[in-house]
Amino acid sequence: MTATPTRRTTMTGWLRREDCRLEDLLAVLAEETDLADYPHADRVEQGVLVYDAAALAPIVAGRDGRREVQAEIARALLDGPGITVYENAFDHGVVDRVTEAFKEIIAAQRASGVEAGDHFAKPGANDRIWNALEKLAVEDPEAFVDYYAMDIIDLVATAWLGPGYQVTSQVNVVNPGGAGQTVHRDYHLGFMDPDVSASYPAHVHALSALLTLQGAVAHVDMPVESGPTLYLPHSQKYSHGYLAYWLPQFQDYFVEHHIQLPLAKGDAVFFNPALFHAAGSNVSADISRMANLLQISSAFGRAMETVDRTRVVEAVYPFLLQRKAAGAPLGDLANARAASAEGYPFPSNLDRDQPIDGMAPLTQSQVVREALAEGLDSEELSRRLAAQAESKLSH
């Protein structure tokens, strides 16, 4: 299938919180999901496209059929409801083996005193395994191979991101009585507070969602009372969404108008990270809702050259101190710092480098900024940089 050229208009300049209007979101949400536009889908449920993984399997086994289905999936994620569900995508026996491995990891975390929180719920509200991909590979490599051999991940990830994608995962277990999350969008801009995300130009807001695919695999049956994820289909198309979801009127609308689909063990859901969503509250008496949250990144999210940023910072820091003492404009020093230090907090080890008073841990650049502000010597800066680097290691 050959892609049809289309003209898409992307906003330029900067977006402002004061321009977030609920009526603009409602205009976007007015579009309905038409099953006729998605011939490979099994049905539409609450505006969400639901696919039968077994029915897709023979179609996507060949190159032409695979491309046709992938084009449909990408269209659904970009211009359609922004979310697709795949029933019976994972073999139950394999899921059960991986579930047992996750339970062993959680038990070990508890025994060691680790209390893992997430970005939108308080520590202790659920059980969280950060970097579950690596931990599963070490805990049960055979189960890892059987689990990630399932074709649905590659089918959807390649449809959205192309080849060379990078898989990460985090396990979230919301226990009976566990509170859900607040409405949000996801990585990248979704993990920034509104002041930071507003500093990125409008066209980056449009780009951010194209760099990541969000997904989840149900490891237990998830009836509505267990709190499966809440969604607002089509909301990924609202241009100001990364700023708007923080605002009370948008949060209130989400609470009143979200949809919530029950999932069965082995079902998978994939969605555009710009979709408004939130984990639900578990009001069941006896269901520990376990999902493996897949966060799959574009291969393009990398620099062309390898740069040892710590080495660069340690080399230039004495001269930053010198220029500061001589009265150099703070803006000039910030520019030099931006060119030398790592200005993005991820990837990191969120067991040890957890966000404090914000959505993300400190960046290397922020560590350097604080050192300059305090007038620390090079030896102390090196100590802080080494501690930060150690906290980001995966083990």
C-alpha positions as CSV (number, residue, x, y, z in Angstrom):
1,M,0.0,0.0,0.0
2,T,1.4,3.4,-1.0
3,A,1.0,6.3,1.4
4,T,-1.3,9.1,0.2
5,P,0.3,12.6,0.4
6,T,-1.6,14.9,2.7
7,R,-1.1,18.4,3.9
8,R,-0.9,18.8,7.6
9,T,-0.7,22.2,9.3
10,T,1.5,22.5,12.3
11,M,1.4,25.5,14.6
12,T,4.5,27.6,15.0
13,G,5.6,29.9,17.8
14,W,4.8,29.1,21.4
15,L,1.6,27.8,23.1
16,R,0.3,29.5,26.2
17,R,-1.8,28.2,29.1
18,E,-4.1,31.2,28.9
19,D,-5.1,30.0,25.3
20,C,-6.3,26.6,26.5
21,R,-10.0,26.6,26.0
22,L,-12.3,23.7,26.9
23,E,-14.5,24.4,23.8
24,D,-11.5,23.8,21.6
25,L,-11.0,20.4,23.1
26,L,-14.7,19.6,22.7
27,A,-14.5,20.5,19.0
28,V,-11.7,17.9,18.6
29,L,-13.7,15.3,20.6
30,A,-16.8,15.7,18.5
31,E,-15.3,13.5,15.8
32,E,-16.6,9.9,16.1
33,T,-14.7,6.7,15.4
34,D,-16.2,5.1,12.3
35,L,-15.6,1.4,12.0
36,A,-15.9,1.7,8.2
37,D,-12.6,3.7,8.2
38,Y,-10.7,0.8,9.8
39,P,-11.6,-2.4,7.8
40,H,-9.3,-4.7,9.9
41,A,-10.8,-3.7,13.2
42,D,-13.3,-6.1,14.8
43,R,-15.5,-3.4,16.4
44,V,-15.6,0.0,18.0
45,E,-16.3,0.1,21.7
46,Q,-16.8,3.4,23.5
47,G,-15.0,5.1,20.6
48,V,-12.0,2.7,20.8
49,L,-10.9,0.4,18.0
50,V,-10.8,-3.2,19.1
51,Y,-8.8,-5.7,17.0
52,D,-8.9,-9.5,17.2
53,A,-5.2,-10.5,17.3
54,A,-5.8,-14.0,16.0
55,A,-7.7,-12.6,13.0
56,L,-4.8,-10.2,12.3
57,A,-2.1,-12.9,12.4
58,P,-2.5,-14.4,9.0
59,I,-3.0,-11.0,7.3
60,V,0.2,-9.5,8.8
61,A,2.2,-12.6,8.0
62,G,2.9,-11.3,4.5
63,R,4.6,-8.0,3.7
64,D,1.7,-6.4,1.8
65,G,-0.9,-7.3,4.4
66,R,1.4,-6.2,7.2
67,R,2.0,-2.8,5.6
68,E,-1.7,-2.3,5.0
69,V,-2.6,-3.1,8.6
70,Q,0.2,-1.0,9.9
71,A,-0.9,2.0,7.9
72,E,-4.4,1.6,9.4
73,I,-3.0,1.4,12.9
74,A,-0.8,4.5,12.4
75,R,-3.8,6.4,11.1
76,A,-5.9,5.3,14.1
77,L,-3.2,6.5,16.5
78,L,-2.6,9.8,14.7
79,D,-5.9,11.0,13.2
80,G,-8.4,8.6,14.7
81,P,-9.3,7.8,18.3
82,G,-5.6,7.6,19.3
83,I,-6.0,4.2,20.9
84,T,-6.2,0.6,19.7
85,V,-6.9,-2.6,21.7
86,Y,-5.8,-6.1,20.7
87,E,-7.7,-9.0,22.2
88,N,-5.7,-12.2,23.1
89,A,-2.5,-10.7,21.8
90,F,-0.3,-12.6,24.4
91,D,-0.4,-16.3,25.2
92,H,-1.8,-16.8,28.6
93,G,0.7,-19.4,29.7
94,V,3.6,-17.0,28.8
95,V,1.8,-14.1,30.6
96,D,1.5,-16.3,33.7
97,R,5.2,-17.1,33.7
98,V,6.1,-13.5,33.4
99,T,3.6,-12.5,36.1
100,E,5.3,-14.9,38.5
101,A,8.7,-13.4,37.7
102,F,7.3,-9.9,38.3
103,K,5.9,-11.0,41.7
104,E,9.3,-12.3,42.7
105,I,10.8,-8.9,41.8
106,I,8.2,-7.1,43.7
107,A,8.7,-9.3,46.7
108,A,12.4,-8.7,46.6
109,Q,11.8,-4.9,46.4
110,R,9.6,-5.0,49.4
111,A,12.1,-7.1,51.4
112,S,14.8,-4.5,50.6
113,G,12.6,-1.6,51.8
114,V,12.2,-0.1,48.3
115,E,8.9,1.8,47.9
116,A,8.6,2.7,44.3
117,G,6.2,5.5,43.4
118,D,5.4,6.9,40.0
119,H,4.9,10.4,38.4
120,F,1.2,10.7,39.1
121,A,0.5,8.6,42.2
122,K,2.0,8.6,45.7
123,P,4.6,6.0,46.7
124,G,2.9,3.1,48.4
125,A,-0.3,3.6,46.4
126,N,0.7,0.7,44.2
127,D,3.6,-1.7,43.4
128,R,5.9,-0.4,40.7
129,I,8.8,-2.1,38.9
130,W,10.9,0.4,37.1
131,N,13.1,-1.0,34.3
132,A,11.0,-4.1,34.3
133,L,12.5,-5.0,30.9
134,E,16.0,-5.5,32.3
135,K,14.8,-7.0,35.6
136,L,12.7,-9.6,33.8
137,A,15.6,-10.5,31.5
138,V,17.8,-11.2,34.5
139,E,15.0,-12.9,36.6
140,D,13.7,-15.2,33.9
141,P,15.4,-14.9,30.5
142,E,13.5,-17.8,28.9
143,A,10.2,-16.2,29.8
144,F,11.5,-12.9,28.5
145,V,12.2,-14.4,25.1
146,D,8.8,-16.0,24.8
147,Y,7.0,-12.9,26.0
148,Y,8.8,-10.4,23.7
149,A,8.6,-12.8,20.8
150,M,4.9,-12.0,20.6
151,D,4.4,-10.2,17.2
152,I,1.9,-7.5,18.4
153,I,4.6,-5.3,19.9
154,D,6.6,-5.2,16.7
155,L,3.5,-4.8,14.5
156,V,2.3,-1.7,16.3
157,A,5.8,-0.2,17.2
158,T,7.0,-0.4,13.7
159,A,3.7,1.1,12.4
160,W,4.1,4.1,14.7
161,L,7.9,4.5,15.0
162,G,9.5,2.5,12.2
163,P,12.3,0.1,12.7
164,G,15.1,0.3,15.3
165,Y,12.7,1.2,18.1
166,Q,13.8,0.9,21.8
167,V,11.6,-1.0,24.2
168,T,11.4,-0.2,27.9
169,S,8.7,-1.3,30.4
170,Q,7.5,-0.6,33.9
171,V,5.1,-2.9,35.8
172,N,2.3,-1.2,37.7
173,V,0.2,-3.1,40.2
174,V,-2.8,-1.3,41.7
175,N,-4.0,-3.3,44.7
176,P,-7.5,-3.4,46.0
177,G,-8.4,0.1,47.4
178,G,-5.5,1.6,45.5
179,A,-6.2,5.1,44.2
180,G,-5.8,5.9,40.5
181,Q,-3.9,8.7,38.8
182,T,-4.7,12.2,37.7
183,V,-5.3,12.8,34.0
184,H,-2.2,13.4,32.0
185,R,-0.3,12.9,28.8
186,D,2.9,10.9,28.6
187,Y,6.6,11.2,27.8
188,H,8.2,13.4,26.6
189,L,6.4,16.7,27.2
190,G,3.9,14.9,29.4
191,F,6.5,14.4,32.1
192,M,7.3,18.1,32.3
193,D,5.5,20.7,34.4
194,P,3.6,23.2,32.4
195,D,6.2,26.0,32.6
196,V,8.8,23.7,31.2
197,S,6.6,22.3,28.4
198,A,5.5,25.8,27.5
199,S,9.1,26.7,26.8
200,Y,9.2,24.3,23.9
201,P,7.9,25.7,20.6
202,A,4.5,24.7,19.3
203,H,5.9,22.4,16.6
204,V,7.7,20.4,19.2
205,H,4.4,19.8,21.0
206,A,3.2,18.3,17.7
207,L,6.4,16.2,17.4
208,S,6.7,14.9,20.9
209,A,4.0,12.2,20.5
210,L,5.6,10.9,17.4
211,L,8.7,9.9,19.3
212,T,7.1,7.4,21.7
213,L,4.5,4.6,21.7
214,Q,2.6,3.8,24.9
215,G,1.2,0.4,25.5
216,A,0.1,-2.0,28.2
217,V,-0.3,-5.8,28.5
218,A,-3.0,-7.0,30.9
219,H,-1.5,-9.6,33.2
220,V,-4.8,-10.4,34.9
221,D,-8.5,-9.9,34.0
222,M,-9.3,-6.3,34.5
223,P,-13.0,-5.6,35.0
224,V,-14.0,-2.0,35.4
225,E,-14.1,-2.2,39.2
226,S,-10.4,-3.1,39.2
227,G,-9.6,0.3,37.7
228,P,-8.3,-0.2,34.1
229,T,-7.0,2.9,32.5
230,L,-9.4,5.8,31.7
231,Y,-9.1,7.4,28.3
232,L,-10.5,10.3,26.3
233,P,-10.5,9.1,22.7
234,H,-9.4,11.7,20.1
235,S,-7.9,14.0,22.7
236,Q,-4.4,13.5,21.3
237,K,-5.4,15.9,18.5
238,Y,-5.8,18.9,20.8
239,S,-2.9,21.1,20.1
240,H,-2.6,22.6,23.6
241,G,-3.1,19.4,25.5
242,Y,0.3,19.3,27.2
243,L,-0.5,22.6,28.9
244,A,-4.3,22.0,29.3
245,Y,-4.3,18.7,31.2
246,W,-3.0,20.6,34.3
247,L,-5.9,22.9,34.4
248,P,-8.9,22.2,36.7
249,Q,-11.6,22.6,34.0
250,F,-9.9,20.0,31.8
251,Q,-9.4,17.7,34.7
252,D,-13.0,18.0,35.7
253,Y,-14.2,17.3,32.2
254,F,-12.0,14.2,32.0
255,V,-13.5,12.9,35.3
256,E,-17.0,13.3,34.0
257,H,-16.5,12.1,30.4
258,H,-13.7,9.6,30.2
259,I,-14.3,6.0,28.9
260,Q,-13.0,2.9,30.6
261,L,-12.6,-0.5,28.8
262,P,-12.3,-3.7,30.7
263,L,-9.5,-5.9,29.6
264,A,-8.9,-9.7,29.8
265,K,-5.6,-11.3,30.6
266,G,-3.4,-11.3,27.5
267,D,-5.1,-8.3,25.9
268,A,-2.8,-5.4,24.8
269,V,-3.6,-1.7,24.4
270,F,-1.5,0.8,22.5
271,F,-2.1,4.5,22.4
272,N,-0.7,7.8,21.3
273,P,1.2,9.3,24.3
274,A,-0.7,12.6,23.8
275,L,-4.0,10.9,24.6
276,F,-5.6,12.1,27.8
277,H,-5.6,9.2,30.2
278,A,-5.2,8.1,33.8
279,A,-5.0,4.8,35.7
280,G,-8.3,4.1,37.4
281,S,-9.0,3.4,41.1
282,N,-9.2,-0.2,42.1
283,V,-12.5,-0.5,44.1
284,S,-12.5,-4.3,43.9
285,A,-12.2,-6.4,47.0
286,D,-9.7,-8.9,45.7
287,I,-8.1,-8.0,42.3
288,S,-4.5,-6.8,42.2
289,R,-4.5,-5.2,38.8
290,M,-1.2,-5.9,37.1
291,A,-0.2,-4.3,33.8
292,N,3.1,-4.3,32.0
293,L,3.4,-0.7,30.8
294,L,5.4,-0.6,27.5
295,Q,7.1,2.6,26.6
296,I,8.7,2.2,23.2
297,S,10.9,5.0,21.8
298,S,11.9,6.1,18.3
299,A,15.4,5.2,17.2
300,F,15.8,8.8,16.2
301,G,15.9,10.0,19.8
302,R,19.7,9.9,19.9
303,A,22.5,12.3,19.1
304,M,24.9,11.5,16.1
305,E,28.1,11.6,18.2
306,T,29.1,10.1,21.5
307,V,30.1,12.8,23.9
308,D,31.4,12.3,27.4
309,R,29.5,15.2,29.0
310,T,31.0,14.7,32.4
311,R,34.5,15.0,30.9
312,V,33.4,18.2,29.1
313,V,31.8,19.7,32.2
314,E,34.8,19.0,34.4
315,A,37.1,20.6,31.9
316,V,35.2,23.8,31.5
317,Y,33.8,24.3,35.0
318,P,36.8,26.2,36.4
319,F,36.4,28.7,33.6
320,L,32.7,29.0,34.3
321,L,33.6,29.9,37.9
322,Q,36.2,32.3,36.7
323,R,33.8,34.1,34.3
324,K,31.1,34.2,37.0
325,A,33.6,35.9,39.4
326,A,34.5,38.4,36.7
327,G,30.8,39.4,36.3
328,A,30.0,37.6,33.1
329,P,26.2,37.8,32.2
330,L,24.3,34.9,33.6
331,G,22.8,34.2,30.2
332,D,26.2,33.7,28.7
333,L,27.1,31.3,31.4
334,A,23.9,29.4,30.9
335,N,24.6,29.2,27.2
336,A,28.0,27.6,27.8
337,R,26.5,25.3,30.4
338,A,23.8,24.2,27.9
339,A,26.5,23.3,25.3
340,S,28.6,21.3,27.8
341,A,26.2,19.6,30.2
342,E,23.4,17.0,29.6
343,G,20.2,19.0,29.7
344,Y,17.7,16.2,29.8
345,P,17.1,13.9,32.8
346,F,16.2,10.7,31.0
347,P,17.0,7.9,30.7
348,S,17.6,7.2,34.3
349,N,17.1,4.6,37.1
350,L,13.9,5.7,38.6
351,D,14.3,3.4,41.6
352,R,17.3,5.5,42.8
353,D,16.9,8.7,40.8
354,Q,13.3,9.5,41.6
355,P,11.7,12.8,40.8
356,I,11.6,15.2,43.8
357,D,9.3,18.2,43.7
358,G,8.6,17.7,40.1
359,M,8.0,15.3,37.2
360,A,11.6,14.4,36.5
361,P,14.9,14.0,38.3
362,L,17.6,16.7,38.1
363,T,19.6,17.0,34.9
364,Q,23.3,17.2,34.8
365,S,23.0,20.8,33.7
366,Q,20.9,21.6,36.8
367,V,23.6,20.0,39.0
368,V,26.2,22.3,37.4
369,R,23.9,25.3,37.7
370,E,23.5,24.6,41.5
371,A,27.2,24.2,41.9
372,L,27.9,27.5,40.2
373,A,25.2,29.2,42.3
374,E,26.9,27.8,45.5
375,G,30.4,28.6,44.3
376,L,31.5,25.0,44.7
377,D,35.0,24.0,43.8
378,S,35.7,21.5,41.0
379,E,36.3,18.6,43.4
380,E,32.9,18.9,45.0
381,L,31.2,19.3,41.5
382,S,33.0,16.1,40.4
383,R,31.7,14.3,43.5
384,R,28.1,15.4,42.8
385,L,28.4,14.4,39.1
386,A,29.7,11.0,40.0
387,A,26.9,10.5,42.5
388,Q,24.3,11.5,39.9
389,A,25.9,9.2,37.3
390,E,25.9,6.3,39.7
391,S,22.2,6.9,40.5
392,K,21.3,6.6,36.8
393,L,22.9,3.1,36.3
394,S,20.4,0.3,35.8
395,H,21.9,-1.9,38.6
